[in-house]
């Protein structure tokens, strides 16, 4: 089996050589990924790497906040919190008794949620229902084996056990010794087949608190949320992945199970395995444990597209915080031929202390303390962002004017060969570094499969190399226009007002 690439340099030396030698010198990347699809639709992507006796797994589900509707925003992220709470056999001392208690808990909480939504509160009724729920919860806790899946994995040498939710997908990942592959199959197939969402209402409270921390008490989060909401008038990207508070406060267990059944079926999943494994054994084990899980009808396709923006939009976010400005330009999807141009442009514009915006705003004019620009990894047409924090007493308007002037430079003045090559070298070095580990490889293979096809990973370096100075001029002139931008800014207000 060939290595992913023949160069065995450490990341730091690879970075150094890339910068000293000018044109990119790393050999072409050609991953030899084996692809197999079970009869129930589960796709398996497998890459052998026998450097160390471990393997990494990423299970990607084709579901994220874009698949949610009003009333269910944040449900994918909520399921992420619940997924490893256990199954009918893991995490329980008596599932039959648990099931009856959970039924009663749901009845009481449905009444309690309804009471909390009443226009005329009835504190005595709320207190009675709350007391009854606490009684049931105490009984339930005696039947739960808390964090049993975590303990099983930890005791068997797992590392990097985690999960994440995005606009377009949810993934669950970890690494284990190679001789624990069948254990992984047994646990993960049990979760996919028979998840039990224990501690449901406690986790509902946890995600509400997470939303408060990330958005409602965080000025940067509040700015981002309002900026994206203003930028989108139709597409689901305008809603936060974490959801809106009123939805988080009212999720029901049935609602979550119904959503799970539709979107977390094997025909919605991609299993990425990278490491010291034998393909024949891997496929045998996956077929044995996952093959009988029933597929579900394919979810409806996402057909809503964001219409062309017809003029600048501006939104003020009142917050007791220092000013900040965010600028968002609509752009095409990551699979579009303009994406590598944006990648290179972002490096030139704001990556590091030698980037154009940092040098101009922070070092030369000294009117800002920080600047960032870039886009998110997403499947559908999204946004290119620029965020700047002005340095007091300078204003949002001052830094905004400088940003527009620097963006206009791209339209009129081709970037130098040195600047262009440095950006490409950075991108290539960072990309190679991200693929050095099994878990990094598994994550990137799955990511490209989510946005289109895993084979895109083999084209990334070539697409960056092909970017020209003329491409940057064209992309800047096409997308960085006043009618295509949305501007959000923090307007400082005192809490005393």
N, C-alpha and C positions, 0 to 999 in steps of 0.2 A: 504494500500500500504506500503510495507516495505521500510525502508530507504536504501540508497545506501550501507551504512555500519552502524553497530549499535553503533560504538564508536563515541561519540560526542566531543572528545577532540579538543582543538584548535590546530592549526598547530604547534605552538612553543612547546606546551607540548608534542604533538605527536613525534616531532623530538627528544626532550630530552629523552623520554622514550625509543625510538628506539635505541638510542646510549647507554643508560645506561644498558639496559636489554640484550644486545647481540643479540641473534637470533630474527628475525623479529616477532613482536607480534601482528601486526594489523590483524584483521579478514579478511577472504577471501572476495575478491571483486566479487560480482555477480550482475551486473546491469540487471534490469528487463526492457529492452528496447522493446517497441512494434514496430513492423515493418509492414508497409502497402505500397503497390505499386498501383498507379492509372493506369487506362487503357492506358494512354499516356506514361507510363514508369517512371513517377516521383515517387521516393522512399521517404517515410516519416519514420523517426526514432524518436520515442517519448518516453520521460522518465518523469514520474510525480515526482515532488518534491514540497510539499506544505508548506515548511518552511516559505516562504515570498510570497506575492501576486505579483510576477513578473515571466516572462518567458524570456528565451534567445533563440535566433534562429541563426542557421548557415546554410546558403545555400552553399553547395559545388557543384562545377561543375567539371566533370572529364576532365579537360583541363588545360594544363600548357605549359611551353616552350618545353616539349618533343613532343608536337603535332604540333609545328611550323616548317616551312621549310625555306630554304634559300629565302630571300626576304620578309619573314614575321616574322623574329625573334623579340621577344618583344611584339607581338600583344596581347597576353593574358594579360600581365601587362598593356598595353595601354587601353584595354577594362576595366580593373579594374578602371582606372582613369575616364573613360567615363560613367560607368554603372549608377551612380546616378545623371547624368545630367538631367534626366527627361524622360517623355514619351509624347505621343500625347496629354495628358490632364494635366500632371504635368510639371511645368516649362515653360509654354508658355501662351501668351496672344492671339495668333492667329496662330494655327499650320499650316493652309493652306498657310498663307503668309510666314511663316517661311520656309516651305518646298520649295517654289519657290526661296527664297533667298539662301538657302543651296545649291540648284542645281546650281545657278549661282556662288556661292563661290567655289564649286567643279570644275567647268569649268575653272575659273580664276586660281585657285591654281594648277590645272594640268598643265596649260601652264607655270605658274611661276616655278614649280618644274623642268619642262623640260628645261627651260631657264637656271636655276642654274646648270644643269648637262652638259650644252654645253661646248665643249672644247674651243670655242672662245666666251667669255662672251659678252653680249650685254647689257650694263648697262642701256641704255635708255629704252629698252624693259622691263627689270626687274623693273625699276622705275615706268613705266606706269602701269604694271600689279599689282604691289604692291599698288599703289594708288587706283586702282579700287577695289582691295580686301578690303582695309581699308574702302572704302565707303560702300561696302556691309556689312562689319562687323558692322559698326556703325548702319546701318538700322536693322541688325539682333538683336543687343543688346537691342533695344527698344522693341522687341517682347518677350524677355526672362525674365522669373521670376527666377532670379538666386538662386540656392541652395534651391528650394522649397521643395524638398523631405527631405533635412536636417532639414528645418524649421518645417515641419509637424511632423517629428519624435521628434524633440526637444521639441516642444510645447506640445507633448503628453507624455513626461517623459522618452524618450529614453536615454539610456546610452551606452557607448562602441560601438558606430557606427563606423565601420571600415571594411577594406577588406585587403586581402593579396593574392599574387600570388606566386606559387612555380613551381618547375619543372613539377609536376604531377597534380596539381589541383589549382583551384581558389576558395576562399571562401569569403562570405559576411556575416557579423554578427552584432548583436545588442541585447540589452535587452529592454523590455518594461513592463509597468504594465500589469497584467494578463487581465484586462478588455479592453485592446487595441489589442487583438489578431486579431479581424476582420479587424481593420485598417491595421495591418501588412499584412494580406492576400491581401487586396485590393491594397496596394502599391506595394508589391513585385511581385504579379502576373501581374500587369500592366507593371512593368519593364521587366519581363521575356517575355511578349507578344509583347509589343510595345516600345522598348527602342528608344530614340532619342538621338543621340550622338552630343549634342550641344557643342559649343566652341571647336570643333574638332581640329582645327589647333593651337589654343592657348595651348591645352593640349598636342598636338604633340611637341610643343616647351618645355613644362614643363618636359616631360619624357626625352627629349634630355639633358636638364639641369641636371636632376637627374642622368643620365648616366655619365655626366662630373664629377659631385660631387662624385659619388660612385666609379668610376673606373678610369677616365682619369686624375683626379687631386688628387686621393687618393692612396698612395703607397700600402696599404694593399689590396685595391680593385683590383689594377692593378696586384699585385702578384697572388691573388686568380684566377683572370680571365685567366692569362697566364698559371698558374699551371694546372687548369682543362682542358684548351684547349690542353695542351700537354699530359695530362693523357688519354684523349679520342681521338681515331682516327675514330670512327664510330658512337657512340651513341650520342643522342641529349644532354645529360648532359654536353657535352663539350662546349655548347654555353650558354652564360649568360641569365638568366631569363629576364633581362631588355632589351635584344636585342643588336644588333650592330648598330652603329650610322647611317650608310647609309640606313638601313631599317627604322629606326625611322624618318629619314628626308623625307621619301617618301611614308608613309602610305596614302592610299586614303580611303575615307569614304566607297566606295563600297567594297573595299578589307576587311575592318573591319566588315561591315555588313554580307558579305558572310561567313566570319570565325565565326561570332557570330551565324548565322543561323544554321551552321553545328554543333557547339560544345556547345552551350548554350541552347539547347532544353530540354524539361522536361525529356526525357529519358537519358539525360546526367547529371541530377541534383539529389542531395540528400538533403532533407530538414531535419535538426535536430532541434527538439524542446525539451527543458528541462525547467521544472518549474511548476508553479501553474496553470495547465490546465487540462481540462477533455478530455480524449481521444476521446469520441464520438463527442464532439463539435469540437475539433481540426480537426478530419478527415472530418466532415461535411463541415466546412469552407474551408478547403484546396480543397476538391472536388468541391465546389461551385466556387471558384475563379481560381484554377489552372487546373481543370479537362478538360476544353475545349481547352487548349493551345495545338496545334498540335505537335505531336512528329515528329522527323526528322529521315532520314536514319541513322543508326549507323555509326560513323566515321570508317575509316579503322583502323585495329589493328596496334600497333607499333611492327614491326617484326625485326627491326635492333638491333642486339646485339653486345656488345663490344667484340672483339676477345681477347684471352689471350695475355697479354703483354709478350714480349720475351726478355726484357732487360731494364735496367735502362734508364730513359730519364731525361735530365737536361735542364733547361731553365733559362737564365739570364734576369732579367727585369731591364733595366737601368732607374734610377729615382734619382732625387735630394732629397734623403731621407736616413735615417739611414738603415743599413743592416737589413734584415729579411729573414728567410728561411721557406719554406713550403714543407712538405713531404707528398705525397699522395700514399696510397696503395689501390689497387682494392680489393673490398670485395663483398660478396653476398648481395641479397636484404634483406629488413627488416623482411620479412616473413620466412627467412631461420633460421634453428635451431642455427646457429652461432651468430645471432644478439644479443641475451641476453648476450653472452660471451663478445662481443665487448662493450656492455653497462657497464658491471662490470669492464672490463679491463680499460675503459676510466676513471672510477672513481679512480681506483688505480694509474693510470699513471699521471693524470693531474688535478684532481678535488680538488681544495683547496690548502692551504699552506702546508699540510702534505702529499701531493701526491709525488710520486717518482720523477717526472721530476722537480717539483717546488723546492723540497728540494735539489736535486742534482745541478741543473743549477743556481737557484737564490740564495739559502742560503749557500750551502756548497762551491761550486766552485766560486760563484759570477761572472759568465760569461754571465748571461742573465738577462733581466729585466722582462720578462713575457714569459709564455708558455701556450699553449692550445692544446688539442687534442680531437677528436671526429668525428662524422659523421653527415650527414644531414638526415632529415626524408624524405625518398623517396621510390618509388614503385619498381624500378628496381635496379639491382646491381650497387653500387655506390662506394664511396671512404671513407677511414678512413684517416683523416688529422692529422698532427702535425705541429703547427706553433710556432716558437721561435724568439724572438727579442734579439739579442746579446747585451751585455753591452759593450760599448766602453772601451778600444780599441780591445776587443775580436772579433773574426771573425765568419762568418757563418760556416766555416769548423770546428772550435772548438766545437761549440754547436751541430753541426750535428753529430760529432763523439760520443758525450755523449749520444745523443738520440738513436743512433744505439746500443750502449752498454746497455742502459736500456731496449730497446726492446729485445735484445738477452738474458737478464736475465730472461724474462718471459719464454723463450724456455728451459732454463736449470734449473732454480730454482723455484719450486712450491711456489706460494704466501702463506703466513702464514694464518692460520685460522682466526686470528684477523683481518688481512688486508682484507681478502675476506668478512668477515661478515660486517665490517664497510662499505665497498662499497655497499653491498646489502641493508644495512639499509638506507644509503643515497638515493639510488635509490627509495626505497619504500616510504620513507618519502616525497621526492620531488613529486613522482607520486600521492600520496594521497592528498598532498597540492594542486596539480593542478586540482583536481576533487572536491574541496570544493565548488566552485561556479557553478551556472547554466551555465554560459558561458564557463567555463573550461570544464565541462562535455560535453556540446554540441560540442565543438571544438574537443575533443579527440574521441568521438563517430564517428564524421564525418571523422576524420583523419584515423582511422582504417578501416572505410568503403572504403575510397579512396585507401588504399594500398592493401586491400583484402576483409575484412569483419569486421563489427563493433564488432562481438563476440570475436575478438582477445583481446579486452580490458579486458575481463574476464580471460585471460590466462597470462597476463603480469607478475603479481607477482609470479605465480608458475614457470614461465620460468626463472626468475632471481634466485629464491630460488634453482633451480636445478643445477645452474652453479657450477662446481667444479674447484679446482686448476689444475687438469689434463686437463680440458677443455681449460683453459687459456694457458697452455703450448702448447696444440695442435693447437689452433687458431693462436698463435704467430708464431709457426713454419711454419704454412701453408701460412699465408698471409704476414708476415713481412720479406720478402725476397728482395734481391737487384733487381732481375729481375722483381719484381712486383711493384716497386716503381718509382714514378716520383718526381723529386726535382726541386723546383723553388726558386730563391733567388733574392733579390734586390741588384743590383750592383750600388753603389752610384756614380753618375756623377754630375758634377757641371753644373748649368744652363748656365754658361759662355762658356762651351765647344761647 
